[in-house]
């Protein structure tokens, strides 16, 4: 049996050591300190608690020191920039709406970072989605319906499994061997700590629970010639989060509506700009506080540094963030200019253009967006500001 262990990793004085670096390092720590329990960051380093025995304390410190150096270096030349803020001043409810939603049965936790929704949460979900879908249709999008899984090969081609393997939920069937099937119905076997004894009974993990909506869109157009297109879809997304799962702020399964565009680079940029402005105008109309900042994808801490720099310098990814009860601001929507990075990886060709089309997508995350609205306006929809109720028909 292992016992709780603690190590301290210090950082060099000249190293960048801020909230962005802390977050990236924190998300990677469970992979560097098996049995990870907790991390406390301060101005000179990080204190880590864990109960694994795979490495000595010296090895843990050396590995995490290397992780920190690579991460800090990757963030050295990037700095997220606040682009603009909404017209409303931040205001939060007296009590945490998450607790109130759980007490009323509107939100029911059913496992690690996943929920069943009902009552006022569903009422607001449907009202907000109707608004978002109407907007997508108004800019020429047509609707598609997608499956739950994406082929692992597609995520390999896109680069997702290269920069974010830790976020993937792999799906594998039972191996085609009748002798192995009884293991899956063995209660005692499932009671073992990590379930690793069942791995030999699984087939190839050649599918992944979709981490985002737009990968389906690219998968469907792989190797095809297409014209100018706007697509919208509402789907579930799945991302494994080893740390930081808390209420509706950070979940492992969540709903997202996306708007995806294939077009010339100029028109993709125009579409994203219009979507940012429309979303900001809507929240201003409702009286909700928010801001829009440049951002980068949540790359695994020691990978993707050049991509992170490129995204932040050219504002290819923007996030709309809203305040929540904890005092943090969380991203509720993202506006992503892929340029030609994904169409080239999926060999998507333009039928009406001499060159490969560009692509971009907008994603609105429902759990976070709705939670942010409940944090600002309360859980009683009848008491919401009149402009918001009129706009949402509630």
N, C-alpha and C positions, 0 to 999 in steps of 0.2 A: 504494500500500500504506500502510495506517495504522500508526502506532507507538503503543506504550503511553503513556498519558497519566495524570497524577495530579492530583487537585484536593482541596482541603481545604475543608470547610464547617463553620463554627463555629456554635454555638447560643448564644442569649441566656441569661444567668445564671439568670433567674427561670423559664425554660421547663421544663416537665416533660420529663425526659430519662432514662428508665429502660429496663429490659429490654423491657417491652411496647411502648414507642414505638420502640425500636431494631428490634424484630422487624417491626413494621408498615412502617417506613421501608425496611428492608432488602429486603422482598419487593417493594417498588415501584421500587427503584433501577434495575433493568434497563430500565424504561420511561422513565426520565428521563436515563439515561446510556447511549445505544446502544453496544454493545460492552462492556458491563459485565463486569468481571473479579473484583473483590473490594472489600470494604468493611471497614474497621477502625474500630470505635466506641470512643470513650473519653469521659471525663467532660466534655469541652468541645466535642465535635463528632464528625465522621466524615471519614475519609480514604478516597477512592474511586479505584480504578484502572479504566481502561477503554481500549479501542483503537478507538473509533468516531470519526468526524470529522463527524458531522451537525451538531454544535453547537460553538461556541467555548467555551473554559474559563469565560468570564464568563457565558455563557448557562447552562451546566451548573450553576454555583454558584448563580445566581439561581433557576433552576427547582427545585433541590433545597432551597434555603433556604425557598422558598415551600411545598414539600411538607412539610418538617419543621415549619413553623409550623402548618399546617393539621392535621397529624397530632397534634402535641402538644396543640393546642386540642381536638381530638376526644376525647383521652384525659384531658383536664383534670379532669373531674368523675367519672371512673370509676376504680374500684380493685377488682381481683379480690380476693375474700375467701376465705380458707381456711375451709371449713365444718366438716370433721372429717377425721381421719386414721384409718387402720387400726390394728389392735392390734399388728401385727408391726413390728419395727425393720428399717429398710432394710439389706439385705445384698446384695452383688454378687459374682459369680464372679471368680476370679483373672484369667481370660482372656476376651477379647471373644467371646461365643458366636456373633456374626455370622461371624467368621472361621472358627470351628470348623464351623458349619453349611455354609458354602461349601466348606470342605475335604472334608467328608463327602459332598457332593452333595445335601444336604437343601435347600439354597438355591442357585440358579444365577441370577446376574444375566444378563438378556437384553437390556439396553438401559437407557436413562435412567430410573431409578426403577422398573423393572419386573423381575419374577422368575418363575422356574419353581420350584415347591416339590415335594419328595418326602420319602421316608423319615420320620424322626422329626418333621419339621415337619408333614407330612400327618397322621401319627398323632395329634399333639396338636390340629391344626386340627379334625379330625373329632370328637375327644372333647369339645373345648370347644364346638363348634357344637351337638352333641347336647344338651349341658347347657343352652345358651342357648335352643335351639328348644323343649325340654321346658318351660322356664319360660314362654316366650311362649304355648305351647298351654295351659298351666295357668291363665293369666289370661284365657282365652277367645279368643285370637287364632286366625285361620285363615290358611293359607299361600297366598301368591300367587307367581307366577313372572313376572319382568319381562324386557324386552328390554335391549339394550346402550345404545341411544340414546334421548334425549328430544328432542321437538320444540323447536327454538329459541324458538318462540312461547310455549311453556309456561314456559321459563326467563326469558323476557322478562316474562311476566305475574307470575311469582313474585317478581321483583325481583332474581334471581340475576345476570342479565347487567347489571343496573344497579350492584350493589355489588361483584361479583366477576368482571368480564369476563376478567381476567387468568388465572383458573383454568380457563376453558373450553377444551376440546378440540373444535373444530368439525369436523364431518364433511360432506364435500361430494362428490357424484359427478362423474364426467367430464361435460363439456357434451355435449349431443346433436348432435355435429358430427364426422363421421368424419375430417375433415381434422386434427382436433386430437388424435385418439387415439394416433397414433404417438409423440407427445412423451413419453408415459408409459412407453414401452419403450426410450427412448433413454438408454443408460448414461452417455454424456457429459453429457447434460442434467441427470441426477440428481446428477452429481458436482459441479455448480456449488454454490457456498457455501450460499445460503439457499433455493433452490428457487423463488424468487419468479417466475421465468420461466414456471413451470407454472400460476400462479394464473389466467391468462387462459383456461386450458383446463378450469377447474373450473366446475361449476354452482353453484347457490345453497347456501351452508352452512346449510341449514335444519334440520339436526339436530346435536345435541351429545352426545358420549359422556357418559353419566350421571354427574354429579358427586356424587350421593348416591342412596340407595335410595328415599326417600319421595316424590321428585318423580314417579316412575312412578305411585305410589298416587294422588296428586292428579290427575295427567293422566287416569287411568282414570275418575275421578269428576267430571270437569269438567262443570258444568252439570246435574248430577244431584241428585235427592233421595235421601238415604241415611238409614238408621237408625243406632243405636249400633253401632260396629264396632271390632274389634281385628284388625290384620293384621300378619303377620310375613313377612319375605322375606330371603333371602340373595342378594346380588348383587355384581357388580364395580362399583367407583366409579373415576372418572378425574378428576384435577385437575392441570392444568399448573402445575408449580412451577419458576419461573425460577432460584431460588437455594435453597440449603440441602438439596438432595437428598443423603441420606447413609444408606447401608445400609437397614435396615428402619425407621429412625426417621422418615424422611420420604420417601414414595414418590409416584409419579405414577399408579399403578394399584394398587388395593388391594381386599380383600374386606371386606364389612361385612354384618352381620345387623342388621336394624332391627325394632323393634316400633312400630307406628303406631296411634294411637287417634283416633277421632272420637266425641265425647261432650259432655256438659255440661262447663263449665269446671271445676267442682269434681271431677268424676270423672276428667278428664284429669290434673289436679294430683295426685289420689290415685294414679293409675296410675304417674306419673313418680316419685312419692315411694317407692312400693313397689319399683319397678325399681332405684332408687338403693340402697335398703336391702338388697334381695336380692343385688345385685352385690357390695356391701360385705361382706355376711355370707359369701358364697361365698369371696371372697378372704381374709377372716379365717380361714375354715375351712382353707384351703390353707396359710396362714402367709405370704401375700404382702403386701409393704408397698405402701401406696397412700395417696392423699388425695383429697378431693373439694373442688373450689373453684367459686365462681361464675365465669362466663366470658362472653365475647361472641364472635360469629361472626368469622371471619377476613376482615373487610371490607377492600377495597382501602384503602390507608392514608388517602387524603384524602376518602373517601366514607363515608357511613353513621354519622357521629358520633352523631347523635341516637338511632339504633337501638342503638348500642353502650352509650350511657348507660342507655337504658331496660332493656336486657337485664341489665346488671350490677346496677343499683339494685334491680330486682325479682327477681333470681336466676332469670330465665326460662331461662337456659342454664347448666347445670352440667357440669363435666368431671371425670371420674375419671382421675387421673394416677398413673403408676407410675415408679419409678426405673429407669434403664438404665445400661449400662456407662460411657457418657460422663460420668456424674455428673448428667446432666439428668433431669428428670421430664417424661415425655411423656404427652399425652392418649390414653387407650386406649378411652374410652367417653364419650358425651355424652348429656345428658338435656335435651330441648328443649321448652319450652312455647310453642307457636305462638300461643296464644290464638285469635283469629279472623283473624289476618293472612293465612294461606294459603287457608283455605276461602272467604274473601271474594274473593280474587284469582282463584280457580278457580271461583267461583260454585257452590260446593257447598252444598246446602240440607239441612236436617234434616227428615226425613219424620215423625218422632215428636215433634218439639219445635216450639214456636211460633217459636223464634229460630234463627238460624244456629248450627250446632254449633261447638264449639271443637276444636282438634286438638293433638297433641303426638307426639313420637317419641323413641325411644331408639336409639342406634347404637353397636354394639360393633365396633371395628376390629381385624381379626384379626392383621395383620402386626405392629402395635405391641403388642397385648396378648400375643401369643405370644412376641415378642422380649423383652418385659419379664419374662415368666415364665422364659424361658431365662436371662436375665441374673441372676435371683435364685436359681434352682434348678439351673442347669447344663443341658447338652444331653443328658445321659444320663438318660432318663426313669425308668430303674430305680432311680436314686439320689434321686429326688424324695421329699419328705416323704410319709409314709404316708397322711395325710388327703387329700392332693391326688390320689394314685394311686387311692385307694378311690373318691373322688368321681367321678373321670374314667374309672374302669374301665381303667386302663393299668398 
